[in-house]
Amino acid sequence: MDIAKMITELREGAGENRKEFSIHTGIPVRTLEDWEAGRRTPPEYVPRLIEYQMKYERLIKK
């Protein structure tokens, strides 16, 4: 899966728009837009860290 699609799926899986996801993750909105559009590519570890953060947050909510 390409990184742009992965970032989009993580955001949509969280049920958030770009602004909400930006606030949630601390990543600027413009950066998220560029990543999702494929204009820029984040380092390979970034999607994994975001995914880890989402899983961790789900675990601590239980």
Distance bins in CASP14 RR format, pairs under 12 A and 6 or more apart:
PFRMAT RR
TARGET T0000
AUTHOR 0000-0000-0000
RMODE 2
METHOD distances of the structure
MODEL  1
1 7 0 0 0 0 0 1 0 0 0 0 0
1 8 0 0 0 0 0 1 0 0 0 0 0
1 9 0 0 0 0 1 0 0 0 0 0 0
1 10 0 0 0 0 0 1 0 0 0 0 0
1 47 0 0 0 0 1 0 0 0 0 0 0
1 51 0 0 0 0 0 1 0 0 0 0 0
2 8 0 0 0 0 1 0 0 0 0 0 0
2 9 0 0 0 0 0 1 0 0 0 0 0
2 35 0 0 0 0 0 1 0 0 0 0 0
2 36 0 0 0 0 0 1 0 0 0 0 0
2 37 0 0 0 0 0 1 0 0 0 0 0
2 38 0 0 0 0 1 0 0 0 0 0 0
2 41 0 0 0 0 1 0 0 0 0 0 0
2 42 0 0 0 0 0 1 0 0 0 0 0
2 44 0 0 0 0 0 1 0 0 0 0 0
2 47 0 0 0 0 0 1 0 0 0 0 0
3 9 0 0 0 0 0 1 0 0 0 0 0
3 10 0 0 0 0 0 1 0 0 0 0 0
3 34 0 0 0 0 0 1 0 0 0 0 0
3 35 1 0 0 1 0 0 0 0 0 0 0
3 36 0 0 0 0 1 0 0 0 0 0 0
3 37 0 0 0 0 0 1 0 0 0 0 0
3 38 0 0 0 0 1 0 0 0 0 0 0
3 39 0 0 0 0 0 1 0 0 0 0 0
3 40 0 0 0 0 1 0 0 0 0 0 0
3 41 1 0 1 0 0 0 0 0 0 0 0
3 42 1 0 0 1 0 0 0 0 0 0 0
3 43 0 0 0 0 1 0 0 0 0 0 0
3 44 1 0 0 1 0 0 0 0 0 0 0
3 45 0 0 0 0 0 1 0 0 0 0 0
3 46 0 0 0 0 1 0 0 0 0 0 0
3 47 1 0 1 0 0 0 0 0 0 0 0
3 48 0 0 0 0 0 1 0 0 0 0 0
3 50 0 0 0 0 0 1 0 0 0 0 0
3 51 0 0 0 0 0 1 0 0 0 0 0
4 10 0 0 0 0 0 1 0 0 0 0 0
4 11 0 0 0 0 0 1 0 0 0 0 0
4 32 0 0 0 0 0 1 0 0 0 0 0
4 33 0 0 0 0 0 1 0 0 0 0 0
4 34 0 0 0 0 1 0 0 0 0 0 0
4 35 1 0 0 1 0 0 0 0 0 0 0
4 36 1 0 1 0 0 0 0 0 0 0 0
4 37 1 0 0 1 0 0 0 0 0 0 0
4 38 1 0 1 0 0 0 0 0 0 0 0
4 39 0 0 0 0 1 0 0 0 0 0 0
4 40 0 0 0 0 1 0 0 0 0 0 0
4 41 1 0 0 1 0 0 0 0 0 0 0
4 42 0 0 0 0 1 0 0 0 0 0 0
4 46 0 0 0 0 0 1 0 0 0 0 0
4 47 0 0 0 0 1 0 0 0 0 0 0
5 11 0 0 0 0 0 1 0 0 0 0 0
5 12 0 0 0 0 0 1 0 0 0 0 0
5 35 0 0 0 0 0 1 0 0 0 0 0
5 36 0 0 0 0 1 0 0 0 0 0 0
5 37 0 0 0 0 0 1 0 0 0 0 0
5 38 0 0 0 0 1 0 0 0 0 0 0
5 47 0 0 0 0 1 0 0 0 0 0 0
6 12 0 0 0 0 0 1 0 0 0 0 0
6 13 0 0 0 0 0 1 0 0 0 0 0
6 35 0 0 0 0 1 0 0 0 0 0 0
6 36 0 0 0 0 1 0 0 0 0 0 0
6 38 0 0 0 0 0 1 0 0 0 0 0
6 41 0 0 0 0 0 1 0 0 0 0 0
6 42 0 0 0 0 1 0 0 0 0 0 0
6 44 0 0 0 0 0 1 0 0 0 0 0
6 46 0 0 0 0 1 0 0 0 0 0 0
6 47 1 0 1 0 0 0 0 0 0 0 0
6 48 0 0 0 0 1 0 0 0 0 0 0
6 49 0 0 0 0 0 1 0 0 0 0 0
6 50 0 0 0 0 1 0 0 0 0 0 0
6 51 0 0 0 0 1 0 0 0 0 0 0
6 54 0 0 0 0 0 1 0 0 0 0 0
7 13 0 0 0 0 0 1 0 0 0 0 0
7 14 0 0 0 0 0 1 0 0 0 0 0
7 18 0 0 0 0 0 1 0 0 0 0 0
7 21 0 0 0 0 1 0 0 0 0 0 0
7 22 0 0 0 0 0 1 0 0 0 0 0
7 25 0 0 0 0 1 0 0 0 0 0 0
7 27 0 0 0 0 1 0 0 0 0 0 0
7 31 0 0 0 0 1 0 0 0 0 0 0
7 32 1 0 0 1 0 0 0 0 0 0 0
7 33 0 0 0 0 0 1 0 0 0 0 0
7 34 0 0 0 0 0 1 0 0 0 0 0
7 35 1 0 1 0 0 0 0 0 0 0 0
7 36 1 0 1 0 0 0 0 0 0 0 0
7 37 0 0 0 0 0 1 0 0 0 0 0
7 38 0 0 0 0 1 0 0 0 0 0 0
7 40 0 0 0 0 0 1 0 0 0 0 0
7 41 0 0 0 0 1 0 0 0 0 0 0
7 42 1 0 0 1 0 0 0 0 0 0 0
7 43 0 0 0 0 0 1 0 0 0 0 0
7 44 0 0 0 0 0 1 0 0 0 0 0
7 46 1 0 0 1 0 0 0 0 0 0 0
7 47 1 0 1 0 0 0 0 0 0 0 0
7 48 0 0 0 0 0 1 0 0 0 0 0
7 49 0 0 0 0 0 1 0 0 0 0 0
7 50 1 0 0 1 0 0 0 0 0 0 0
7 51 0 0 0 0 1 0 0 0 0 0 0
7 54 0 0 0 0 0 1 0 0 0 0 0
8 14 0 0 0 0 0 1 0 0 0 0 0
8 15 0 0 0 0 0 1 0 0 0 0 0
8 16 0 0 0 0 0 1 0 0 0 0 0
8 17 0 0 0 0 0 1 0 0 0 0 0
8 18 0 0 0 0 1 0 0 0 0 0 0
8 21 0 0 0 0 1 0 0 0 0 0 0
8 32 0 0 0 0 1 0 0 0 0 0 0
8 33 0 0 0 0 0 1 0 0 0 0 0
8 35 0 0 0 0 1 0 0 0 0 0 0
8 36 1 0 1 0 0 0 0 0 0 0 0
8 37 0 0 0 0 1 0 0 0 0 0 0
8 38 0 0 0 0 0 1 0 0 0 0 0
8 47 0 0 0 0 0 1 0 0 0 0 0
8 50 0 0 0 0 0 1 0 0 0 0 0
9 15 0 0 0 0 0 1 0 0 0 0 0
9 21 0 0 0 0 0 1 0 0 0 0 0
9 36 0 0 0 0 1 0 0 0 0 0 0
9 47 0 0 0 0 1 0 0 0 0 0 0
9 50 0 0 0 0 0 1 0 0 0 0 0
9 51 0 0 0 0 1 0 0 0 0 0 0
9 54 0 0 0 0 0 1 0 0 0 0 0
10 16 0 0 0 0 1 0 0 0 0 0 0
10 18 0 0 0 0 0 1 0 0 0 0 0
10 21 0 0 0 0 1 0 0 0 0 0 0
10 24 0 0 0 0 0 1 0 0 0 0 0
10 25 0 0 0 0 1 0 0 0 0 0 0
10 27 0 0 0 0 0 1 0 0 0 0 0
10 32 0 0 0 0 0 1 0 0 0 0 0
10 35 0 0 0 0 0 1 0 0 0 0 0
10 36 0 0 0 0 0 1 0 0 0 0 0
10 42 0 0 0 0 0 1 0 0 0 0 0
10 46 0 0 0 0 0 1 0 0 0 0 0
10 47 1 0 0 1 0 0 0 0 0 0 0
10 48 0 0 0 0 0 1 0 0 0 0 0
10 49 0 0 0 0 0 1 0 0 0 0 0
10 50 1 0 1 0 0 0 0 0 0 0 0
10 51 1 0 0 1 0 0 0 0 0 0 0
10 52 0 0 0 0 0 1 0 0 0 0 0
10 53 0 0 0 0 1 0 0 0 0 0 0
10 54 1 0 0 1 0 0 0 0 0 0 0
10 55 0 0 0 0 0 1 0 0 0 0 0
11 17 1 0 0 1 0 0 0 0 0 0 0
11 18 1 0 0 1 0 0 0 0 0 0 0
11 19 0 0 0 0 0 1 0 0 0 0 0
11 20 0 0 0 0 1 0 0 0 0 0 0
11 21 1 0 1 0 0 0 0 0 0 0 0
11 22 0 0 0 0 1 0 0 0 0 0 0
11 23 0 0 0 0 0 1 0 0 0 0 0
11 24 0 0 0 0 1 0 0 0 0 0 0
11 25 0 0 0 0 1 0 0 0 0 0 0
11 27 0 0 0 0 1 0 0 0 0 0 0
11 29 0 0 0 0 0 1 0 0 0 0 0
11 32 1 0 0 1 0 0 0 0 0 0 0
11 33 0 0 0 0 0 1 0 0 0 0 0
11 35 0 0 0 0 1 0 0 0 0 0 0
11 36 1 0 0 1 0 0 0 0 0 0 0
11 47 0 0 0 0 0 1 0 0 0 0 0
11 50 0 0 0 0 1 0 0 0 0 0 0
11 51 0 0 0 0 0 1 0 0 0 0 0
11 54 0 0 0 0 1 0 0 0 0 0 0
12 18 0 0 0 0 0 1 0 0 0 0 0
12 20 0 0 0 0 0 1 0 0 0 0 0
12 21 0 0 0 0 1 0 0 0 0 0 0
12 32 0 0 0 0 0 1 0 0 0 0 0
12 36 0 0 0 0 0 1 0 0 0 0 0
12 54 0 0 0 0 0 1 0 0 0 0 0
13 20 0 0 0 0 0 1 0 0 0 0 0
13 21 0 0 0 0 1 0 0 0 0 0 0
13 24 0 0 0 0 0 1 0 0 0 0 0
13 50 0 0 0 0 0 1 0 0 0 0 0
13 51 0 0 0 0 0 1 0 0 0 0 0
13 54 1 0 0 1 0 0 0 0 0 0 0
13 55 0 0 0 0 0 1 0 0 0 0 0
13 58 0 0 0 0 0 1 0 0 0 0 0
14 20 0 0 0 0 1 0 0 0 0 0 0
14 21 1 0 0 1 0 0 0 0 0 0 0
14 22 0 0 0 0 0 1 0 0 0 0 0
14 23 0 0 0 0 0 1 0 0 0 0 0
14 24 1 0 0 1 0 0 0 0 0 0 0
14 25 0 0 0 0 1 0 0 0 0 0 0
14 32 0 0 0 0 0 1 0 0 0 0 0
14 50 0 0 0 0 1 0 0 0 0 0 0
14 51 0 0 0 0 0 1 0 0 0 0 0
14 53 0 0 0 0 1 0 0 0 0 0 0
14 54 1 0 0 1 0 0 0 0 0 0 0
14 55 0 0 0 0 0 1 0 0 0 0 0
14 57 0 0 0 0 1 0 0 0 0 0 0
14 58 0 0 0 0 1 0 0 0 0 0 0
15 21 0 0 0 0 1 0 0 0 0 0 0
15 24 0 0 0 0 1 0 0 0 0 0 0
15 54 0 0 0 0 0 1 0 0 0 0 0
16 22 0 0 0 0 1 0 0 0 0 0 0
16 23 0 0 0 0 1 0 0 0 0 0 0
16 24 1 0 0 1 0 0 0 0 0 0 0
16 25 0 0 0 0 1 0 0 0 0 0 0
16 27 0 0 0 0 0 1 0 0 0 0 0
16 29 0 0 0 0 0 1 0 0 0 0 0
16 32 0 0 0 0 0 1 0 0 0 0 0
16 50 0 0 0 0 0 1 0 0 0 0 0
16 54 0 0 0 0 0 1 0 0 0 0 0
17 23 0 0 0 0 0 1 0 0 0 0 0
17 24 0 0 0 0 0 1 0 0 0 0 0
17 29 0 0 0 0 1 0 0 0 0 0 0
17 32 0 0 0 0 1 0 0 0 0 0 0
17 33 0 0 0 0 0 1 0 0 0 0 0
17 36 0 0 0 0 0 1 0 0 0 0 0
18 24 0 0 0 0 0 1 0 0 0 0 0
18 25 0 0 0 0 0 1 0 0 0 0 0
18 26 0 0 0 0 0 1 0 0 0 0 0
18 27 0 0 0 0 1 0 0 0 0 0 0
18 28 0 0 0 0 1 0 0 0 0 0 0
18 29 1 0 1 0 0 0 0 0 0 0 0
18 30 0 0 0 0 1 0 0 0 0 0 0
18 31 0 0 0 0 1 0 0 0 0 0 0
18 32 1 0 1 0 0 0 0 0 0 0 0
18 33 1 0 0 1 0 0 0 0 0 0 0
18 34 0 0 0 0 0 1 0 0 0 0 0
18 35 0 0 0 0 0 1 0 0 0 0 0
18 36 1 0 0 1 0 0 0 0 0 0 0
18 37 0 0 0 0 0 1 0 0 0 0 0
19 25 0 0 0 0 0 1 0 0 0 0 0
19 26 0 0 0 0 0 1 0 0 0 0 0
19 27 0 0 0 0 0 1 0 0 0 0 0
19 28 0 0 0 0 0 1 0 0 0 0 0
19 29 1 0 1 0 0 0 0 0 0 0 0
19 30 0 0 0 0 0 1 0 0 0 0 0
19 32 0 0 0 0 1 0 0 0 0 0 0
19 33 0 0 0 0 0 1 0 0 0 0 0
20 26 0 0 0 0 0 1 0 0 0 0 0
20 27 0 0 0 0 0 1 0 0 0 0 0
20 29 0 0 0 0 1 0 0 0 0 0 0
20 32 0 0 0 0 0 1 0 0 0 0 0
21 27 1 0 0 1 0 0 0 0 0 0 0
21 28 0 0 0 0 0 1 0 0 0 0 0
21 29 0 0 0 0 1 0 0 0 0 0 0
21 31 0 0 0 0 0 1 0 0 0 0 0
21 32 1 0 0 1 0 0 0 0 0 0 0
21 33 0 0 0 0 0 1 0 0 0 0 0
21 35 0 0 0 0 0 1 0 0 0 0 0
21 36 0 0 0 0 1 0 0 0 0 0 0
21 50 0 0 0 0 1 0 0 0 0 0 0
21 53 0 0 0 0 0 1 0 0 0 0 0
21 54 0 0 0 0 0 1 0 0 0 0 0
22 28 1 0 0 1 0 0 0 0 0 0 0
22 29 1 0 1 0 0 0 0 0 0 0 0
22 30 0 0 0 0 1 0 0 0 0 0 0
22 31 0 0 0 0 1 0 0 0 0 0 0
22 32 1 0 1 0 0 0 0 0 0 0 0
22 33 0 0 0 0 1 0 0 0 0 0 0
22 35 0 0 0 0 0 1 0 0 0 0 0
22 36 0 0 0 0 0 1 0 0 0 0 0
22 50 0 0 0 0 0 1 0 0 0 0 0
23 29 0 0 0 0 1 0 0 0 0 0 0
23 32 0 0 0 0 0 1 0 0 0 0 0
24 32 0 0 0 0 0 1 0 0 0 0 0
24 50 0 0 0 0 1 0 0 0 0 0 0
24 53 0 0 0 0 1 0 0 0 0 0 0
24 54 0 0 0 0 1 0 0 0 0 0 0
24 57 0 0 0 0 1 0 0 0 0 0 0
25 31 0 0 0 0 1 0 0 0 0 0 0
25 32 0 0 0 0 1 0 0 0 0 0 0
25 35 0 0 0 0 0 1 0 0 0 0 0
25 42 0 0 0 0 0 1 0 0 0 0 0
25 46 0 0 0 0 1 0 0 0 0 0 0
25 47 0 0 0 0 0 1 0 0 0 0 0
25 49 0 0 0 0 1 0 0 0 0 0 0
25 50 1 0 0 1 0 0 0 0 0 0 0
25 51 0 0 0 0 0 1 0 0 0 0 0
25 52 0 0 0 0 0 1 0 0 0 0 0
25 53 1 0 0 1 0 0 0 0 0 0 0
25 54 0 0 0 0 1 0 0 0 0 0 0
25 57 0 0 0 0 0 1 0 0 0 0 0
26 32 0 0 0 0 1 0 0 0 0 0 0
26 46 0 0 0 0 0 1 0 0 0 0 0
26 49 0 0 0 0 0 1 0 0 0 0 0
26 50 0 0 0 0 0 1 0 0 0 0 0
26 53 0 0 0 0 0 1 0 0 0 0 0
27 33 0 0 0 0 0 1 0 0 0 0 0
27 34 0 0 0 0 0 1 0 0 0 0 0
27 35 0 0 0 0 1 0 0 0 0 0 0
27 36 0 0 0 0 0 1 0 0 0 0 0
27 40 0 0 0 0 0 1 0 0 0 0 0
27 42 0 0 0 0 1 0 0 0 0 0 0
27 46 0 0 0 0 1 0 0 0 0 0 0
27 47 0 0 0 0 0 1 0 0 0 0 0
27 49 0 0 0 0 0 1 0 0 0 0 0
27 50 0 0 0 0 1 0 0 0 0 0 0
27 53 0 0 0 0 0 1 0 0 0 0 0
28 34 0 0 0 0 1 0 0 0 0 0 0
28 35 0 0 0 0 0 1 0 0 0 0 0
28 40 0 0 0 0 0 1 0 0 0 0 0
28 42 0 0 0 0 0 1 0 0 0 0 0
29 35 0 0 0 0 0 1 0 0 0 0 0
29 36 0 0 0 0 0 1 0 0 0 0 0
30 36 0 0 0 0 0 1 0 0 0 0 0
30 37 0 0 0 0 0 1 0 0 0 0 0
30 39 0 0 0 0 0 1 0 0 0 0 0
30 40 0 0 0 0 1 0 0 0 0 0 0
31 37 0 0 0 0 0 1 0 0 0 0 0
31 38 0 0 0 0 0 1 0 0 0 0 0
31 39 0 0 0 0 0 1 0 0 0 0 0
31 40 1 0 0 1 0 0 0 0 0 0 0
31 41 0 0 0 0 0 1 0 0 0 0 0
31 42 1 0 0 1 0 0 0 0 0 0 0
31 43 0 0 0 0 0 1 0 0 0 0 0
31 46 0 0 0 0 1 0 0 0 0 0 0
32 38 0 0 0 0 0 1 0 0 0 0 0
32 39 0 0 0 0 0 1 0 0 0 0 0
32 40 0 0 0 0 0 1 0 0 0 0 0
32 42 0 0 0 0 1 0 0 0 0 0 0
32 46 0 0 0 0 0 1 0 0 0 0 0
32 47 0 0 0 0 0 1 0 0 0 0 0
32 50 0 0 0 0 0 1 0 0 0 0 0
33 39 0 0 0 0 1 0 0 0 0 0 0
33 40 0 0 0 0 1 0 0 0 0 0 0
34 40 1 0 1 0 0 0 0 0 0 0 0
34 41 0 0 0 0 1 0 0 0 0 0 0
34 42 0 0 0 0 1 0 0 0 0 0 0
35 41 1 0 0 1 0 0 0 0 0 0 0
35 42 1 0 1 0 0 0 0 0 0 0 0
35 43 0 0 0 0 0 1 0 0 0 0 0
35 46 0 0 0 0 1 0 0 0 0 0 0
35 47 0 0 0 0 1 0 0 0 0 0 0
35 50 0 0 0 0 0 1 0 0 0 0 0
36 42 0 0 0 0 0 1 0 0 0 0 0
36 47 0 0 0 0 0 1 0 0 0 0 0
40 46 0 0 0 0 0 1 0 0 0 0 0
41 47 0 0 0 0 0 1 0 0 0 0 0
42 48 0 0 0 0 0 1 0 0 0 0 0
42 49 0 0 0 0 1 0 0 0 0 0 0
42 50 0 0 0 0 1 0 0 0 0 0 0
43 49 0 0 0 0 1 0 0 0 0 0 0
43 50 0 0 0 0 0 1 0 0 0 0 0
44 50 0 0 0 0 0 1 0 0 0 0 0
45 51 0 0 0 0 0 1 0 0 0 0 0
45 52 0 0 0 0 1 0 0 0 0 0 0
46 52 0 0 0 0 0 1 0 0 0 0 0
46 53 0 0 0 0 0 1 0 0 0 0 0
47 53 0 0 0 0 0 1 0 0 0 0 0
47 54 0 0 0 0 0 1 0 0 0 0 0
48 54 0 0 0 0 0 1 0 0 0 0 0
48 55 0 0 0 0 0 1 0 0 0 0 0
49 55 0 0 0 0 0 1 0 0 0 0 0
49 56 0 0 0 0 0 1 0 0 0 0 0
50 56 0 0 0 0 0 1 0 0 0 0 0
50 57 0 0 0 0 0 1 0 0 0 0 0
51 57 0 0 0 0 0 1 0 0 0 0 0
51 58 0 0 0 0 0 1 0 0 0 0 0
52 58 0 0 0 0 0 1 0 0 0 0 0
52 59 0 0 0 0 0 1 0 0 0 0 0
53 59 0 0 0 0 0 1 0 0 0 0 0
53 60 0 0 0 0 0 1 0 0 0 0 0
54 60 0 0 0 0 0 1 0 0 0 0 0
54 61 0 0 0 0 0 1 0 0 0 0 0
55 61 0 0 0 0 0 1 0 0 0 0 0
55 62 0 0 0 0 0 1 0 0 0 0 0
56 62 0 0 0 0 0 1 0 0 0 0 0
END
